[in-house]
């Protein structure tokens, strides 16, 4: 806002002429106020009428020569052309300056990018598709995809790919086109599922429950499976674990027996049932098994040892006897199975019985592949069926046959060929 200014006066004290004032306040148009209106009476300035028409201003360039604005001379390269209209060489004839031909391109609308229902972000059109591919796109599919969005298309694809799923039923997401519009196969063909009544629900529940026959068959099947598992465990125990355990026990008994011999604790004489007194060697079969008194299954045979027939009516002679039959029994299968392969022995194969003072060497003489368990004549002093006809010093090995059964007995006989004191060292059959 401008401050008030006192009236300017001349040096003589009179008013200042506005035309001669170096800082006039007169605005363009002959008025000195922005609130001036044309209908106001014209103002009078000293010696001048502002309402009278003013003469035009003098042309400052009137004194210049006439050819000052003439166009410069042009050579032949610009013949027929002119950079400005009206100049030398200007022409508007189409033969001289034809207009360029512009090929008219048909209008193609830009496809609108579909909205994303999940993110609501802008998405540009697929630049990899050509205009021809866009033109060939069915309008119904394009509209459905644009309206439904990516989430609706994914749900429609999952619903169509689900095996046994119902199509065309259930709620439709807002903004998702109807199955007929989106081209969903089977959409709308099946009516929506009717809710079940209470009776129908009970019937369906009873139908889902297994019958008594089904329950019984399942119980029988589970019972058979359990029995099968138990049998498998039992077979594993018999064929594998019993051998491992019996061999450990037999090795321990043989080691203890040899220590007792070295310390002089075992003397020849009567032995208690289950007490070890000798070691049986079968070099051909790589068998080394302790021999205990008696043929008790639990105390002798099941512990991996061979049992001497030394009790009751089946009592036989010891190796040290001058005449008689030293009969020994052993398992063919399980529990260490020391006599499993005695059927491979041939006449002449050595069999050695080691005691505290002496080595008794026998040679295999004959074999009886099968005989009833009641045939006790095979262990007589002169065994029946062995081929021996007179008393002597014999060896008899008995075991079960066929394998894994105890139906029959297999018998192997041998005849003593050498009695060697331990002081003379091991016999040749054990050295080799």
ABEGO torsion letter per residue (X at the ends): XBBBBBBBBBAAGBBBBAAABABBABBBGGBABAABBAABBBBBBBGBBAABBBBBBBBAAAABBAAAABBBBBBAAABGBBABBGBBGBBABAAABBBBBBBBBBBBBBBBBBBBAAAGBBBBBBAABBAAAAAABBAAAAAAAAAAEAAAAAAAAAAAABBGBBBGBEBBBBGBBBAAAAGBBGBGABBBBBBBBAAAAAAAAAAABBBAAAAAAAAAAAAAAAAAAAAAAAAAAAAAAAAAAAAAAAAAAAAAAAAAAAAGABBBEBBBBGBBABBBBBAAAGBBBBBBBEABAAAAAAAGBBBBBABEAABBBBAABABEBBBBBBBABEGGGAAAAAAABBBGBBBBBBBAABBBBBBBABBBABBBAABAAAABABBBGAGBABBBBBBBBBBBOBBGBAABBBBBBBBBABBBBAAAEBBAAAAX
